[in-house]
Amino acid sequence: ADMFANEEGGPEPDWVITEREQFSDFRDLNKDGKMDKDEIQHWILPQDYDHALAEARHLVYESDVDKDEKLTKEEVLDNWNMFVGSQATNYGEDLTRNHDEL
């Protein structure tokens, strides 16, 4: 109710319709109308999704100004706030260590 108050006779926003479809098509695997422990685990920690790789790709995509798929020291420094806020860099802790690759 905090995000969407269903008023009688009022149309549902597109995002609510999309969420309902996501639930029925992908989340509720046993089609019982609710999510059990296994379904929640599959949703939160999918076996076929590499979170570290996805975060690394995101950091490179957002910071690689010349789109050569390599980061220069300048590109990293110009986007330092993205790196210090990333789990991939341990919230910036890994950036304080010496790295030969940089």
Phi, psi and omega in degrees: 000337178292327183265327182211116177264112182286104178271137181302130177082349180276149180285151175279140176296158181303322183294329178290318178298316178298317179296321178297318179295318178300317180298308185288327183274326189236331185268313183275077188295326180266005173057039178260005176087001178211164181259128176265181184303316181294320179293322177294317178298318178297324180288313184285319183234070181296141183289335185259023182230123180262103184297319181296316179296318179297318179293319179297316178299320179298314180297316179294314181302315183285334187257341185281086186299317183272002176055039176264007180063024174224143179257130173271166177301320181296319179296322178293314181294324178294337180241033184306323183296328177290321182287321181287344177263006186261141173294332182296333177255020181056044182054044174091345183299320181292340181284345180273352179269152177289135179230126178295326185290345178268000000 
